[in-house]
Amino acid sequence: ADEYAILRRFHPIISGKGQSSAAQREAVAGGEDTHAIEQLEQVKQIAMTKSLGKAASSLFLTQPALSYSIKSLEEELGAPLFMRTSKGMLLTPFGEEFLSYS
């Protein structure tokens, strides 16, 4: 599957391109995009803190819950968003591309 097709589904949610703010609120209220928005916020927070634990704390999640969410997203996208290193979690080139849509 085209991994960038999945990335494109996140882009209109955040940028609002092609939708009025009322249409955006309606889409989110419908619940379909709520999870996608939460996952984008999770990726942003991990990228900013470079730490799963710190990101989980700031998002009021447990570390295992955040880890599961990110792993699920990476499986859905078909590519890793982060490199897990001894210095923390760093974005992969694919992860950087993913965040550029937000």
Buried (B, 14 or more C-beta within 10 A) or exposed (E): EEEEEBBEEBBBBBEEEEBEEEEBEEBBEEEEBEEBBBBBBBBBBBBEBBBBBBBBBBBEBEBEEBBEBBEEBBEEBEBBBBEEEEEBBBBBEBBEBBBEBB
